[in-house]
Amino acid sequence: MSTVLITGGTGALGTRIVDRLRRDGHQLRVLSRRAGAGTHLGDLNTGAGVAEAAAGADLIVHAATDSRRLRCPDPVQTEHLLRAVGDARHLLYISIVGIDQIPFRYYRGKLACERLIADSGVPYTILRATQFHELLAAAIGAAARLPLAPLPLDFRFQPVATADVATRIAELLDGEPVGTAADFGGPEVLTLGQLVEIWRAAHGGPRRTVRIPLPGRIAGGFRRGVNTCPEHRDGTETFAQFVAENETNPYAR
């Protein structure tokens, strides 16, 4: 089996990737800035420790991302990783469906990462997935604490399970690099209003919602559903199943 370096291996998707690849028998290296969180200490923001973690790795899964900062640091992190990958025979990058059509700052950062990887000369596969169940649950769970939740209820999403995405990543990683892979989405395309109703049925809130008609190209993209891929309903777990199986949502705290 191969030696695999995983960035972002302690996140919602990353932990699923680690579990799946470990079951497949790979030797895993999990890069983390926090001592003891992964198997190798390194900082993609500065590049410190990344070359040491990547040395001798056959395969790379780049799942690290940071959407919390105003200026997305993902391109800098990707540059540091690309300088360190050496003779890796396959780098797989997890990206997001529709980022080339929605001018959201974070999406622009992810698109820049795709371009860096494509131009690097490293054999690669880019897999774009739709929004994870955890992300949407976090947003709805936070809104549910408000007495009146103002939400863009007409936005469209295709929520997908991180376990399903991890399975697809493992399949692609075991094959030859394909460049840009087919998009990967969940089994249903739903409006945010429909997702809120699913959450309300399970958790009792939000008690009241009001639709906010957001203007602009970003909102228009989400209303049209360019962040979805209805022709690729590849995931198996629905949002309703996720909510039912997760009575408490740690991502909504």
Secondary structure by P-SEA (a helix, b strand, c coil): cbbbbbcccccaaaaaaaaaaaaaccbbbbbbcccccccbbbbcccccccccccccccbbbcccccccccccaaaaaaaaaaaccccccbbbbbbbccccccccaaaaaaaaaaaaaaaccccbbbbbbcccaaaaaaaaaaaaaccccccccccccccccaaaaaaaaaaaaacccccccccccccccccaaaaaaaaaaccccccbbbbbbcccaaaaaaaaccccccccccccccaaaaaaacccccccc
